[in-house]
Structure formats: C-alpha cells, structure tokens
Amino acid sequence: MPCDTSPYVSKGLLCLVQLHSVRRLEGKQLEDGRKQLYCIFAFKITMELVFLPALARMAVSGGTHGNELSGVYVVQEMERQRKEKGESAWPISVTTVLSNPRAVKECRRYTDTDMNRCFNSATLSLPITDSSPYEIRRAQELNSLLGPKGSTAAIDLICDLHNTTSKMGLTLIHYTTSDWVTLHICKYLQTKITKVPVRVLVLDVPISDAYSLESVSKHGFSIEVGPQPNGVVRADIYIVMKEAVDLTIDWIHKFNSGMVFEGGDVEAFKFIKSVDYPRDPDTQSLTAAIHPQLQDRDFCLLKKGDPLFLSFSGETVKYEEEEPLHPYFINEAAYYEKKIAFHLGKKMLLTIPSVQVQKD
C-alpha cells in the first residue's frame, strides 16, 4: 500500500504504522485483521520509541482570513512580546506572520480569492502576472518565506490560526494520519486544555493537494476556534486560541529538550463529504435552514431519521444515510458561498508511537 515515507523511519516500518494506526470506532473493522496479528506484534515491538529531529523553527500565522480576528490579535500580541523581550520571548525560534494583510485591513475574508485554498502545489506554481489575484501572489510570497513546500528548507512547523462561526470548540486540522509530531501535539493539547472540547480533524489528502498554509511546513496544523462571528473578537475565544499556541510552543521546547512523549490513542475525525442546503432547482436559492435540533451540535452523531434542515414552509428534512456520521462546521457563515451547510466526518482512533528527539 502507498505510504508517506519519512527519512526518520524505515519505509517498511512506516507502512506497518500506517496500516495499523487507524482503528475505526464505527463501521467495519479492517478486513483480514486476524492475518495481520504478526504485523501488529512487530509494530508494537519495533515502533515502541521513534526518534525524530528537533524542531528548530516554528511559524504562527493569523489573518489568513482577514475577518477572523482571534488569530490577528494573537499574532499582534506575540509581536508585542518579541518587541518587549526580544528573541528570548520563547524557548524556540518563532516567526509571526500576518498572512493576508490586505484582507485584514478591510476586515474581509479575502479580497480576490480565498487564500486558504491557494497553497496546493499547482496554485503555488502558477505564473504571476499583473492580473493575478492578490491572494495567489501573497500565497507564493509566503511559500518563499516559509517553504518552499515539500523541501528540506521548509520551516519545521506552521500553526495557522482561524475562527469559525460554528460551535466547534477548539479543532486541530491537519492532512495525514502518520505525522507523529502533529498528532503528539494534538494529544498534548487534548490533555491540557479544559475550557472547551479539543478535537482532531484529518483531511487525509496528498500533501501536493493540501491547500492551506500549514501544508507549506514539514509539519503543521490549523487551529479553528469557535463560535465567533466574523469581524468580532471574543475574549473567551481569544484565550483558548492563545493557550493552544502557548502549549504548542511548550510541547516543542520539551521535545527538543529530550522529553519522551508516550504513545497511545488519539481520537480523530476523518472528512467524508460535504452537504449542501436544500435549494430551489431553478433559482438555486435556499429553501431551508439548519434544523434547530442540529444547530450548535457540531460533532454529534447523526443517525438515520435525525433532523437536518427545517424548510421555510415548515417541513423537516431528515438524515437518510445508513451510516451514522458526525457533522461539523454546521452553518458556517463563510461556507454559504461554497454551497456547504456542513461537513460529515467519521470518528476513528489513531494509535501513535512514543517519540523522543533524535540525538546527535
């Protein structure tokens, strides 16, 4: 089977990890599971402790969407801390980035096109002309600053900060089930943050197709915190986001200092599909809104017959899928233009090995 190979773990072992690191909580178990008992045994023995390189450089970016203000003010506060304390403000090298300054100035999600869809390899390779959208030009600038994407010169980790209007608590989004660094950071945040639920969302797409800023780094994830309206900063949401950034820096410092982080299970959700609102077939205008029984219940378990939408004439549209799934980004304001009422995900457990910094 195809694997994301790594210079730090042999291809054979990594394939074993990728094969056995996902234990689904819902649906069928892995086929031929009994035939893999020997491989699982080998995995548990050989992958007991994985040594990984130190993380020398980290970037914290805010304002990728210019009207998601918590990240803007976290970056502003970190820049104030650097001005006050110098580079000793943090125990590791941290670069702060205001990702989309033009959109931030106008307090808009974007000016020409959604920059959070501009970091796939194809878009980063587009020739730049006078008519190129601002966000594509800016994405290529950030790729030069923090990447290049997929190269050994890329920064070690990017933490990209976002808000959502959905009631998702703190959600950590990344692209792979086999990046032990990001998954260990997610596990660490889940144990340390108690103010809101902390969930992990895996998109599981090839890195060349990964379209958001954090994919430029060797490791990386985006942080979504909500609910928060666009163009507004809420103190409680800001505090949660800042705590997540501080804890990420804390984990990296401890890891670089030689601490062993024990492996275990990380609960995560894997993206399955998106669901649109009911629409008039002729005008494409909405004919229903999110049902009151679903609103603000991100990551609940949807079962067949559960209400999804309430039409403007009073009828309930129900969930008709046989497989129970979990909705998230429910009624996200920014997704109306994308024709998305919510995404659906499948819950799973990811088993990760213990890790320690690689010794010189």
N, C-alpha and C positions, 0 to 999 in steps of 0.2 A: 504494500500500500504506500502511497506517497506520504512523505514526512517533511516537516520543516526541519532541515538539518541544522546543526549547530557546531561550531568549532570546539565546543567545550564538552560535548557528549558524543560518543560514537554513534554513527548512523543506526547501527543495529539496536543499540540500547534506546535511542530516541524513538525508534519505531515501536519498540515494546511499550515505552511510556505512552506514546500517542494512542496505541491500541487499547491499553488497559487503564488509562487515566480517566475515562468517562464512564461513570456508572449511572445509568438513567434511573430516575425515581419513578417515572411514569412510562407506560408503554412496554414494548418487548425488551427483554434482556438481549445482550449481544448474542447472536447466533453462534452455535458451536462453542459455547462458553466452556463446556467441560473439556474440550480438546485443548483449551488454552491454559489449563491448570499449571502445566510445567512452565510455560512462559510467564505466568503471573508470579510463580515462585521465584523464577530467575529475576524478574523485575524487582521483587521485594528485597532480594539479596543484593543485587548489583547496583540498584538505584537508591540504596539506603541514605547516602550522602552525596550530593552533587556539588562540585566546586565550580564556581563561576567568577569571572573577572570583576574587579572592583568597578564601581560606578563613579567615574571621575567628574562627570559634568551632567547637570540637570537643567532643564528649562521649565519655567512656569509661564504659561501664556493665558491671557484673558482678552476678552473683546473680539474673539473670532466672529461672534455675532454682536454687533455694536449696541444692541438694546438689552443684552443680558449682563446686568450691571455688577453682580457679585464679583465675577472674575476681574472686571475692570478695576474695582476698588481693592481687591486682594493684591493685584499687581502694583497698584499705586501705593499701598501700604508697604509692600516689600521693597519698593524703590525708596520709600522714606527710611525704612530700616537700614538699607545699604548706605544711604547718604549719612545717616547718623553714626553707624558702627563700622562702615567700610566693609571689606570682603569678609571680615570676621563675624558678620551678622549671622552666618550659618556655618555649620561644620563641613560643608561641601561647597563646591563651586556651583552657584545658581545664576542662571541667566533669566531675567524677567523680560517678557515681550508683550507689548500691546499689539495684538495680531492684526487688527483691522482698524487703524486709527481714523480713517475717513468715516467709516460707519459709526464708530464710537462718537465722533464729533457731531454727527447728525442724529445720534440715538436711533439708528435703524438697524435691522438685522443685517442688511448688506446694501450696497449702493448699486451694483450692476448684476451680480450673481452670487449665489450662496457660496461663501469661501470654504465652508465646511464640506464641500463636495469637490474641491479643487486640488486635492493632494494625491490623487491616483497618478500612476506613472505616466499615463497617456496625457493628462492635462498638464503635468509638470514639464512635459517635453514639447508642448505646443510652441511654435514660433511666436514671438511677441511683436505686435505691430502697434501703430498709433490707435487702432480701433479695438485693441484687446481689452476685455473687461478689467476693471481695476482689480477685482479680487483675484483674477488669474495672474496678473502681474505681481500682486503682493504675495500670492502663494509661492511663486517662483523665487521671489526675494527671500522669503522665509526658508525655502528649501536650500538656498545657497548659504544662508546664515546658520541653520541648524542641521543641515544634512551634509551632503546630498543623500536623499532617500536611498536606502539599500547599500550604502557604502560603509567602509570601516571608519571613515572620518565623521560619520553622523554622531550627533550628541547622544549620550547614553540613554537619557530618558526625558520625555516631554510629558508634562501634566497640563492638559488643556482644559480650561475651566468654562463651564456652561451652566445656564439656568434653564429650567423648563416650567411651563405653566401647569404641568401635570403634577399630581401629588405623588411623586416618586421617591421622596426622601433623598438619600444620597445613593446615586447609582454610578458605578465604575464601569466604563465601557472600553473593551479592547477587542483585538481581532483574532486571537489564537488561543487554543486550549493548552498550548505547550510552552508558553513563556513563563518559566518559573519565577523570574524576578517580579513581573507584574502580578502574577497570581499570589505570590507571597505578600506583596504589599497590600493587595485586596484582603487577604486573610488577616493581616495585621490590623487594618482599618476596621474590619468587622469585629475584632475583639476589643478595640479601644474606643470606638465611637458609640455612645449610647443614647444620644439625643434623638436620633432618627434611625429608621431601618437603613442598613447598608447592604446593597445588593450588587451583584456582579452580572454584567451582560456581555455575552460573547457573540460577535458577529460572524466569526469563523469564515473569513474570505481571504484569498491570496493577498499577500502584502502589496503586490503591484496594483491590485484593485482597491485597496484600502484608501478611502477618500478624505480622511480627516487629518488634521495637523499632527497629532501624536504619532501617526504612522511614519513620519519622517525620521523618527529616532530609532535606535536599536531596540529599545523597549519603550513602552508608553501606554497611556490610557487617558481618556477624557473623564471628567467628573461632571455629572449632572446633578444639580440640587434644586428641589422644588417642593411645593409650588411657589412661584414668584412671578408676578405679572411682568410683561416686557416693559422696559423703561423705568423700572422701580427697583430699589434696593431695600430688602428687608433685613433687619439686624439679625434675626434668628437664622436666616438662610446664609447670610454672610459668615456668621460664627461657625456654622457647620463646615462650610467650604474652606475657611482658613484653617480650621482644625485638621481637615483632611490633608491639606498641603503641608502643614507643620509635621504631621505624623509620617507623611511620605518621606520628608527630609530626615526625620528621626530614624526611620527604618533603614534608609540608605547609609546613614552615619554608623549605625550599629552593625550593619552588614559589612561595611568597609573596615570596621574595627575588628572583625573576626568572629562576631557572634554567630553561633549556629542557630538557624531558624528551623524548628522541627516541621516535618511534613504533616500531611493529614488531608482532610477533605475540605473543599471549598464549594459551597452551594452557588450555583450559577444558573443563568437563563440563556438559552440559545435562541437567537432570532429565527423564526419560522416564516412569517409572512406579514404583510400589511393589509389592513381592512379599511375600505373607503366608507364614507357616509352613503346612505340611500340617496339617489339623485333622480331628478326628472330626466327621462331618456332624451327628451328634445332640447331642453334648456340647460341641462347639467346642473341646475341649481339644487341645493339641498332640500330634501323632503322630510328630514328627521334630524333630531339631535341625540346626543348620548343620553341613554336612559338614566333617570335619577338613581336607580339601583346599581348602576355601574360607575357613575361619576365618582371620582376621587378614590377608586378602589384598585389602583394600579397594582399589578402582580397578584391579584386574587386569582382563584382557579375558576375558569369558565367551563361550565358543563352544558350539555345539550339541553335546550329549553330555557336557559338563563336569558334575561332581557339584555339586549344590546342598545337598541335605539327606541325612541318614542317619536312617532311621526307627528307632524304638525296638525294632523287631523285626529290624533289620539290613539292610533294603533301601535302596539308593541311589536318590534322586530326582534326575534329571538335568535340565539346562537344555535346553529343547526349542525355543526360539526360533530362527528362521533368522538373524536379525540379531545379530551379536556386540555386546554392550553391557558396561558397566563397573559392577559392584556397589559400593556404598558404604554407610556406616552398617550394616555387617554385624554382626548380632547385638547391636545397640544395646539396652542394658538398658531404657531409657525407652520404647522402641517396642513392647515386648511388649503394653502396654495398648492401643496403637494398631493392633495386628494387622499389624505390619510386621516382616519378617525382614531386609529390606534394600531400598534403592532401586536403581534402574538408571538409568544416565546414558549419554549419547553424547558422545564426545570431539570437540572442534572447535577450530579456531584462530580467534581474534578478532584482526583487524588494526586497530590503533588508531593515530590520527594523533599527531604530535608536539604537545606542548602547552606553553604559557607563560602566566604570569599576565597578565591584561588590564591594560594601562597606563591610568592616569587621563587 
